[in-house]
Amino acid sequence: MAGLFARVTPILLVWVCDLVAGMLAWLLVTFDITRSHVRLDQGED
């Protein structure tokens, strides 16, 4: 059981890190798009 856990843990860590990185990238892109839309709206006024 311990051997299986030791084998799976690095894979889980990589998967979790990848998931978090993907979420952060998505949030940054979404925030950037929202910010540029706001900037465009303000520019039209």
Secondary structure, DSSP 8 states (H G I E B T S, - for coil): -HHHHHHHHHHHHHHHHHHHHHHHHHHHHHHHHHHHHHHHHHHH-
